[in-house]
Amino acid sequence: MPSYSIDGVIPVVDPSAYVHPTAVLIGDVIVGPNCYVGPCASLRGDFGRIVLEEGSNVQDHCCIHGFPDNDTVVEVNGHIGHGAILHSCIVRRDALVGMNAVVMDEAEIGEKAIVAACAFVPAGMKVPARSLVAGIPAKVKRELSDDEIAWKLEGTQTYQALTVRSLASLREVEPLSSVEKNRPSLPATEVRSLIATKRG
């Protein structure tokens, strides 16, 4: 992975974490155990510290940055969806930030809360635990059900399993020129989209 020091500060990646080779880590970045950092994610710790706590995941094309003396933290089992932007904020334990959402300076996403895809969480907003926020600017819509919180946990566990799979078998290769006979399928997982779970 491209990893850069700045002012003598070097990123830290726990050996049990997986960081994709196209992700970029700069400066004061700490990636904890069993974390997943996806392709083309940018974690720029060139002003403020960035911390990914155990079991969290930061997916493809996410951008994390912050101001000096204002850490950006994703706590244990935090789940940051494709293309999300975090800036000098805190994502509490077991919370989810949806695809292409933006969480601004000094905002705090409460434990087991969900930020909907494409939401804009303004600076300083405190999102209550177990709540759903959505919109531009984001507003609290309702309390999450136990089923929705369980769905989020299953998704995070799937990414934790992907960390293990990636460490064991993800390799850069040349693509095949044609589809081989008896092409294998990837192992099935239990995870489904939220809309699929509501259909039963």
Secondary structure in CASP SS format (residue, H / E / C, confidence):
PFRMAT SS
TARGET T0000
AUTHOR 0000-0000-0000
METHOD secondary structure of the structure
MODEL  1
M C 1.00
P C 1.00
S E 1.00
Y E 1.00
S C 1.00
I E 1.00
D C 1.00
G C 1.00
V E 1.00
I C 1.00
P C 1.00
V E 1.00
V E 1.00
D C 1.00
P C 1.00
S C 1.00
A C 1.00
Y E 1.00
V E 1.00
H C 1.00
P C 1.00
T C 1.00
A C 1.00
V E 1.00
L E 1.00
I E 1.00
G E 1.00
D E 1.00
V E 1.00
I E 1.00
V E 1.00
G C 1.00
P C 1.00
N C 1.00
C C 1.00
Y E 1.00
V E 1.00
G C 1.00
P C 1.00
C C 1.00
A C 1.00
S E 1.00
L E 1.00
R E 1.00
G E 1.00
D E 1.00
F E 1.00
G E 1.00
R E 1.00
I E 1.00
V E 1.00
L E 1.00
E C 1.00
E C 1.00
G C 1.00
S C 1.00
N E 1.00
V E 1.00
Q C 1.00
D C 1.00
H C 1.00
C C 1.00
C E 1.00
I E 1.00
H E 1.00
G C 1.00
F C 1.00
P C 1.00
D C 1.00
N C 1.00
D C 1.00
T E 1.00
V E 1.00
V E 1.00
E C 1.00
V C 1.00
N C 1.00
G C 1.00
H E 1.00
I E 1.00
G C 1.00
H C 1.00
G C 1.00
A C 1.00
I E 1.00
L E 1.00
H E 1.00
S C 1.00
C C 1.00
I E 1.00
V E 1.00
R C 1.00
R C 1.00
D C 1.00
A C 1.00
L E 1.00
V E 1.00
G C 1.00
M C 1.00
N C 1.00
A C 1.00
V E 1.00
V E 1.00
M C 1.00
D C 1.00
E C 1.00
A C 1.00
E E 1.00
I E 1.00
G C 1.00
E C 1.00
K C 1.00
A C 1.00
I E 1.00
V E 1.00
A C 1.00
A C 1.00
C C 1.00
A C 1.00
F E 1.00
V E 1.00
P C 1.00
A C 1.00
G C 1.00
M C 1.00
K E 1.00
V E 1.00
P C 1.00
A C 1.00
R C 1.00
S E 1.00
L E 1.00
V E 1.00
A E 1.00
G C 1.00
I C 1.00
P C 1.00
A C 1.00
K E 1.00
V E 1.00
K E 1.00
R E 1.00
E E 1.00
L C 1.00
S C 1.00
D H 1.00
D H 1.00
E H 1.00
I H 1.00
A H 1.00
W H 1.00
K H 1.00
L H 1.00
E H 1.00
G H 1.00
T H 1.00
Q H 1.00
T H 1.00
Y H 1.00
Q H 1.00
A H 1.00
L H 1.00
T H 1.00
V H 1.00
R H 1.00
S H 1.00
L H 1.00
A H 1.00
S H 1.00
L C 1.00
R C 1.00
E C 1.00
V C 1.00
E C 1.00
P C 1.00
L C 1.00
S C 1.00
S C 1.00
V C 1.00
E C 1.00
K C 1.00
N C 1.00
R C 1.00
P C 1.00
S C 1.00
L C 1.00
P C 1.00
A C 1.00
T C 1.00
E C 1.00
V C 1.00
R C 1.00
S C 1.00
L H 1.00
I H 1.00
A H 1.00
T H 1.00
K H 1.00
R H 1.00
G C 1.00
END
